[in-house]
Amino acid sequence: MKLKIYNTKSRTVEEFKPLKDKVVNLYACGMTVYDNAHIGHAKKYIGDDILIRVLKHAGYNLKHAMNVTDVGHLTSDQDTGMDKMEKGARKYGLSVWDVAKKFEAQFWDSMDAVGNNRPDILMHATDFIKEQMNLIKILEKKGYTYTIEDGVYFDTSKFPHYFDLSHQNPEELKKGARVEFVAGKKNVADFALWKFSYPKGVSFEEYKKEITSYSLTKTEITKRQMEWESPWGLGFPGWHIECSAMSLKALTNFDPSTPLRVDGNYTIDIHTGGIDHINVHHTNEIAQSEAATGKEFVRYWVHHNFLMVNDEKMSKSLGNIFTVQDVMEKGFKPMVLRYLFLTGHYRSEMNFTWESLEAAQKAYDRLLMEVYNLKGHVGSINKEFLSSFEGALYDDLNTAKAIAIIWELIKSNIDPSEKLSTLKIMDEVLGLKLFGRVKGQGESEKQEIPKEIEQLKIKREEFRKNKEFKKADEIRKEIENRGYEVIDTKSDTVIKKK
């Protein structure tokens, strides 16, 4: 069975063929750690995790690299505004470095909660400043750069394939797609490789005296906490250059400090990200990477669609930005969020509501109950169901169909031991943690449940007998908020430590 994946560059579903047989290099755009990761981020990284699990299930040896953006990402894609890390530092009254540590930790807590595996290689932008400078030097030597008052820029007019990924019309772009235009830029699409902390040759004190408008008042102007000396002046790297420098270093034999090799492998198999990265960030990555190496940068571009909340875009003004931690505080298992996202397709926009999460909670609890009731020894694998399951996932990661096949398997009349063995494999691929969580499914150690939790359990059962389901649900959430799982089986209610 052949794995097929949608390639943004070709706008078609293609058969996946890595450069080396059964060896795959994958780079995922990571978080800019200036604020909390939210459930929209969780959707994207759950999608990445499914892709990785499917590749491994299909027999590929995978090397997964991911960056952490802790410098250089400006508040505007037009190379204007404040560095988001500096913005986060002001908002929270912390140093930039402490902001990065705080929100990276929150990101990983979120990813662990929803069952995502961590990358093989994790790279922080601030650890690879030298590599980014060296890549800019290569581009400068090849004639792709120019310098203006606020930094060093990539000249997109010298890269004829600049719009191959985004399929944008350059003339339409000029009409307003990027309305902010940095003075001195040659072309509307040109982007910063290195930004100066202040105009070249101007000290901070001189800059502070002369500035009249920078979206800040004179009293708000402070010295950057992250800046480095470079051949072009004191400053910091543009956001896009980090991903090129780090992905090429981690996943190919590209070394920006040494001459290019004619026989060098400078191509990555898969690069993932959100659809908001297509027009600017990933387009810029391609331009600077291929201009530097002369080789195709990425073979397959995989992009995840947005998560809406109550049919609206997430925004602070609407108060609809929720984190995985918010979901847990409301009494939901974090794995329910994973289940919910898998009922949609990664390329389709999904609408999140608390009602949809409630429905997913009930479905997931029922799934846990069904697995719990399949106590016993595993048997042979049902090849027919497994083949259908694989067929769904190998067809551009159709997780919704894969979930439907799991329910078909559960409702089928095949032997329980056969169901159990087949479900184990399916669960490994989807990462729903259906096994090893309840007695009889691989967990032998007996857990002592506190008396107060047992009393809550009894109280809940009384409410359920009296059909007071709202009160019973409130007790369930209280139990889960105290760190325990509630699994209703056909014969009993099982309470387990999370």
C-alpha positions in Angstrom: 0.0 0.0 0.0 1.4 3.4 -1.0 1.4 6.4 1.2 0.0 9.6 -0.5 0.3 13.1 0.9 -0.9 16.5 -0.3 2.0 18.7 -1.4 1.3 22.4 -1.2 3.8 23.2 -3.8 2.1 21.1 -6.5 -1.4 21.6 -5.1 -2.0 17.8 -5.6 -2.0 14.6 -3.6 1.2 12.8 -4.5 2.7 9.4 -3.8 5.3 9.9 -1.2 8.8 9.0 -2.3 11.7 10.1 0.0 15.2 10.8 -1.4 16.6 7.7 0.3 14.6 4.5 0.4 12.9 4.1 3.8 14.7 7.2 5.3 12.8 10.4 5.9 14.0 13.8 7.1 11.2 16.0 8.5 11.4 19.6 9.7 8.5 21.1 11.7 8.2 24.9 12.3 8.1 25.3 16.0 6.7 27.8 18.4 7.6 31.4 18.9 7.8 31.3 22.7 6.7 34.8 23.7 3.3 33.8 25.0 1.1 30.7 25.8 0.6 28.0 23.2 -3.1 27.6 22.5 -5.4 24.8 21.2 -4.8 26.0 17.6 -1.2 25.1 18.1 -2.2 21.8 19.6 -4.2 21.0 16.5 -1.2 21.7 14.3 1.3 19.6 16.3 -1.1 16.7 16.8 -1.3 16.7 13.0 2.5 16.6 12.7 2.5 13.8 15.3 0.0 11.7 13.3 2.1 12.2 10.1 5.2 11.0 12.0 3.4 8.0 13.5 2.0 7.0 10.1 5.5 7.3 8.5 7.0 5.1 11.2 4.1 2.6 10.9 4.7 2.5 7.1 8.3 1.3 7.9 10.3 4.6 7.4 13.2 5.5 9.5 12.5 9.1 10.6 14.6 12.0 11.7 12.4 14.8 13.1 13.8 18.2 13.7 12.0 21.2 15.1 13.0 24.8 16.0 12.1 27.0 18.9 11.9 30.7 17.8 13.3 32.7 20.7 14.4 35.8 18.7 13.7 37.6 15.5 10.0 37.0 14.9 8.5 40.5 14.3 4.9 41.4 15.0 4.4 42.1 11.3 5.3 39.9 8.3 6.4 43.0 6.6 9.6 43.2 8.6 8.2 46.0 10.8 7.0 46.2 14.4 8.6 44.8 17.5 10.3 41.5 18.0 7.7 39.3 19.6 10.1 38.2 22.3 10.7 41.8 23.3 7.0 42.3 23.3 6.4 39.3 25.6 9.1 40.6 28.0 7.3 43.9 28.3 3.9 42.2 28.7 5.0 39.9 31.5 7.7 42.1 33.2 10.4 39.4 32.6 13.6 39.3 30.8 13.5 38.0 27.2 15.4 34.9 28.2 12.9 34.1 31.1 9.9 34.7 28.8 11.4 32.1 26.4 11.9 29.6 29.2 8.4 30.1 30.7 6.5 29.7 27.5 8.6 26.9 26.1 7.9 24.9 29.2 4.2 25.7 28.8 4.3 24.5 25.2 5.9 21.2 26.1 3.5 20.6 29.0 0.7 21.1 26.4 2.3 18.7 23.9 2.9 16.0 26.5 -0.7 16.3 27.7 -2.2 15.7 24.2 0.2 12.7 23.6 2.6 14.2 21.1 6.1 12.7 20.9 9.0 15.1 21.1 11.3 15.7 18.1 14.6 13.9 17.7 16.4 17.2 17.3 15.3 20.4 19.0 17.0 23.6 18.0 16.8 27.1 19.5 17.3 30.0 17.2 19.6 31.8 19.7 22.0 28.8 19.7 22.6 29.1 16.0 23.3 32.7 15.4 26.7 32.0 13.9 25.1 29.5 11.3 22.5 32.1 10.4 25.2 34.7 9.8 27.2 32.3 7.7 24.2 31.6 5.5 23.7 35.3 5.0 27.4 35.6 4.0 26.8 32.9 1.3 23.8 34.8 0.0 25.7 38.1 0.1 28.6 36.5 -1.8 26.2 35.2 -4.5 24.7 38.7 -5.0 21.3 38.1 -3.5 21.4 40.7 -0.7 21.5 44.5 -0.3 21.7 46.7 2.8 19.4 49.6 3.7 19.1 51.7 6.8 17.3 49.1 8.9 19.0 45.9 7.8 20.2 43.4 5.2 17.5 42.2 2.8 17.1 39.4 0.3 16.4 40.6 -3.3 13.5 38.5 -4.5 13.8 39.8 -8.0 17.0 37.7 -8.4 15.1 34.5 -7.5 12.7 33.6 -10.4 10.9 30.9 -8.5 9.9 33.0 -5.5 6.1 32.6 -6.0 6.2 28.8 -6.8 4.9 27.8 -3.4 2.4 30.5 -2.7 1.1 30.9 -6.3 0.7 34.6 -5.6 0.4 37.2 -8.3 3.3 39.7 -7.9 1.1 42.5 -9.3 -1.7 41.8 -6.9 0.8 41.7 -4.1 1.8 45.2 -4.9 -1.8 46.4 -4.7 -2.1 45.8 -1.0 -1.2 42.3 0.2 1.7 43.9 2.1 0.6 47.4 2.7 3.4 48.3 5.0 6.6 48.9 3.0 10.0 49.4 4.6 11.7 52.5 3.2 14.6 51.5 0.9 13.3 48.1 -0.1 13.7 47.4 -3.8 10.7 45.0 -4.2 7.5 44.6 -2.1 8.3 40.9 -1.4 12.0 41.5 -0.3 12.5 40.3 3.3 15.0 40.9 6.1 17.9 38.6 6.7 19.5 40.7 9.4 17.9 43.6 11.2 19.9 46.4 12.8 19.1 47.2 16.4 19.3 50.9 15.4 20.2 52.5 12.0 23.7 51.4 11.0 26.4 53.5 12.7 23.9 55.0 15.2 24.3 54.3 18.9 21.3 53.5 21.2 21.5 56.9 22.9 21.6 58.7 19.5 18.7 56.6 18.3 16.7 57.4 21.4 17.2 61.1 21.0 16.4 61.2 17.3 13.4 58.8 17.0 10.0 60.5 16.8 7.7 57.7 15.8 8.3 53.9 16.1 4.9 52.9 17.4 6.4 53.8 20.8 7.0 57.0 22.7 10.5 58.2 23.6 10.1 57.0 27.2 9.2 53.5 26.1 12.2 53.0 23.9 14.5 50.5 25.6 17.7 48.7 24.6 17.2 45.3 22.9 17.9 42.4 25.3 18.9 40.1 22.4 21.4 41.5 19.9 24.7 40.3 18.4 27.6 41.9 16.6 27.7 40.9 12.9 29.7 41.8 9.8 26.8 44.2 9.0 26.3 45.8 12.3 24.8 45.2 15.8 21.4 43.5 15.5 19.5 40.3 15.3 18.5 37.7 12.6 15.4 37.9 10.5 12.8 35.4 11.5 13.0 33.3 8.2 16.8 32.7 8.1 16.7 30.6 11.3 14.6 27.8 9.8 16.8 27.6 6.7 20.1 27.5 8.7 18.9 25.1 11.3 16.9 22.7 9.1 19.7 22.4 6.6 22.3 21.9 9.3 20.2 19.2 11.2 18.9 17.2 8.2 21.3 17.6 5.3 25.1 17.7 5.0 25.0 21.5 4.4 27.6 23.4 6.5 27.4 27.2 5.9 30.9 27.6 7.2 32.5 25.4 4.5 32.3 25.5 0.7 29.4 23.9 -1.0 29.9 20.4 -2.3 28.9 19.6 -5.8 27.6 16.2 -4.7 26.0 17.6 -1.5 22.6 16.5 -0.4 20.9 19.8 0.6 17.2 18.7 0.3 14.7 17.9 3.0 11.9 15.3 2.5 9.1 17.0 4.4 8.5 20.4 5.9 5.4 21.1 7.9 3.7 24.3 9.2 0.4 26.2 9.4 -1.3 27.5 6.2 -0.5 31.0 7.5 3.2 30.3 6.8 2.7 29.6 3.0 2.7 33.1 1.6 5.6 34.6 3.6 7.6 32.4 5.9 7.9 29.3 3.9 8.2 31.1 0.6 11.1 33.1 2.1 12.7 29.9 3.4 12.7 28.4 -0.1 14.1 31.5 -1.7 17.1 31.9 0.7 17.8 28.1 1.0 17.7 27.4 -2.7 19.6 30.6 -3.6 22.4 29.5 -1.2 22.6 25.8 -2.1 21.4 25.7 -5.7 19.3 22.6 -4.8 15.7 22.0 -4.1 15.0 22.9 -0.5 12.0 20.7 0.3 10.2 18.0 -1.6 6.9 17.8 0.2 5.3 20.8 1.9 2.6 19.8 4.5 0.4 22.6 5.8 -2.3 22.4 8.5 -5.5 24.5 8.4 -6.8 26.9 11.1 -8.8 26.1 14.2 -11.8 28.5 14.6 -13.6 29.0 17.9 -17.4 29.4 17.7 -17.0 30.1 14.0 -14.7 33.0 14.7 -10.9 33.5 14.5 -9.1 33.2 17.8 -8.3 36.7 19.2 -7.6 38.3 22.5 -10.3 40.9 21.9 -13.0 38.1 21.6 -11.6 36.3 24.6 -11.7 33.0 22.7 -8.1 31.9 22.9 -7.9 28.8 25.0 -4.9 26.7 26.1 -4.7 22.9 26.7 -4.5 23.9 30.4 -7.8 25.7 30.1 -9.3 22.6 28.7 -8.0 20.5 31.6 -9.2 23.1 34.1 -12.7 22.7 32.8 -12.6 19.0 33.6 -11.8 17.6 30.1 -9.1 15.0 29.5 -6.5 16.4 27.2 -6.7 13.3 25.1 -10.3 14.2 24.3 -8.9 17.3 22.5 -6.7 14.9 20.4 -9.7 12.7 19.7 -11.7 15.8 18.6 -9.1 17.0 16.2 -8.7 13.5 14.7 -12.3 13.5 13.7 -11.5 16.2 11.2 -8.9 16.5 8.4 -5.7 18.3 8.9 -6.2 20.4 5.7 -9.8 21.3 6.6 -10.7 24.2 8.9 -12.2 23.0 12.1 -14.6 24.8 14.4 -14.1 24.3 18.2 -16.9 24.7 20.6 -17.3 23.5 24.2 -20.3 21.5 23.0 -18.2 19.7 20.4 -15.6 18.9 23.1 -18.4 17.5 25.4 -19.5 15.2 22.6 -15.9 14.1 22.0 -15.5 13.5 25.8 -18.5 11.1 25.7 -17.2 9.3 22.6 -13.7 9.0 24.0 -15.0 7.7 27.4 -17.1 5.2 25.5 -14.1 4.1 23.5 -12.1 3.6 26.8 -15.0 1.6 28.2 -15.1 -0.7 25.1 -11.4 -1.3 25.3 -11.7 -2.0 29.0 -14.4 -4.6 28.4 -12.1 -6.4 26.0 -10.1 -7.9 28.9 -8.1 -11.0 28.0 -5.2 -12.1 25.9 -4.5 -10.6 22.5 -5.1 -12.8 19.5 -4.3 -12.6 15.9 -4.6 -9.3 14.0 -7.6 -8.8 11.7 -6.0 -8.0 8.4 -9.1 -6.7 6.8 -9.8 -4.1 9.4 -6.1 -3.1 9.7 -5.8 -2.8 5.9 -8.9 -0.5 5.8 -7.4 1.6 8.7 -4.1 1.9 6.9 -5.8 2.7 3.6 -7.5 5.7 5.3 -4.3 7.1 6.8 -2.2 6.4 3.8 -4.7 8.5 1.8 -3.4 11.9 2.9 -3.9 11.2 6.6 -7.7 10.7 6.7 -7.9 10.4 10.5 -11.7 10.9 10.5 -12.1 7.7 8.4 -9.6 5.9 10.6 -11.6 6.8 13.7 -14.8 5.5 12.0 -13.0 2.2 11.2 -12.1 1.8 14.8 -15.8 2.1 15.7 -16.7 -0.4 13.0 -14.2 -2.8 14.5 -15.6 -2.4 18.0 -19.1 -3.1 16.8 -18.1 -6.1 14.7 -18.7 -9.7 15.6 -15.1 -10.8 15.4 -13.4 -12.5 18.3 -12.7 -10.1 21.3 -9.0 -11.2 21.3 -8.7 -10.3 17.6 -10.3 -6.9 18.3 -7.9 -6.3 21.1 -4.8 -7.1 19.1 -6.0 -5.0 16.1 -7.0 -2.1 18.3 -3.5 -2.0 19.9 -1.9 -1.4 16.6 -4.4 1.2 15.6 -3.9 3.0 19.0 -0.2 3.1 18.5 -0.6 4.9 15.2 -3.3 7.4 16.5 -1.7 7.9 19.9 -5.0 7.9 21.8 -3.7 6.1 24.8 -6.5 3.5 25.0 -4.3 0.9 26.5 -2.2 0.7 29.7 -4.6 3.0 31.5 -7.1 0.7 33.1 -6.9 -2.6 34.9 -6.7 -5.6 32.6 -5.0 -3.7 29.8 -1.3 -3.9 30.7 -1.4 -2.0 34.0 -0.5 -4.5 36.8 0.3 -2.1 39.6 -2.6 -1.6 42.0 -3.3 2.1 42.8 -4.7 3.2 46.1 -7.6 5.7 45.6 -8.1 8.2 48.4 -11.2 7.9 50.5 -12.5 11.3 49.5 -12.3 10.3 45.8 -14.1 7.0 46.6 -16.8 9.0 48.4 -17.2 11.2 45.4 -17.5 8.1 43.2 -20.3 6.8 45.4 -22.1 10.1 45.4 -21.9 10.3 41.6 -23.3 6.8 41.2 -26.3 7.8 43.4 -26.9 10.8 41.2 -26.7 8.6 38.1 -29.2 6.1 39.5 -31.6 9.0 40.2 -31.0 10.3 36.7 -29.6 13.5 38.0 -27.0 13.6 35.2 -26.0 17.2 35.5 -25.0 16.8 39.1 -23.2 13.5 38.3 -21.3 15.3 35.5 -20.2 18.0 38.0 -18.8 15.3 40.3 -17.0 13.7 37.4 -15.3 17.0 36.6 -14.4 17.5 40.3 -12.8 14.0 40.4 -10.8 14.7 37.2 -9.7 18.1 38.4 -8.1 16.3 41.4 -6.0 14.3 38.9 -8.1 11.1 38.4 -9.8 9.6 35.4 -13.4 8.4 35.4 -14.2 5.5 33.1 -17.7 4.1 33.1 -17.9 0.5 32.0 -20.9 -1.7 31.6 -20.6 -3.2 35.1 -18.8 -0.5 37.1 -17.1 2.9 37.3 -13.3 2.7 37.2 -11.3 5.5 38.9 -7.6 5.7 37.8 -4.8 8.2 38.6 -4.0 10.3 35.5 
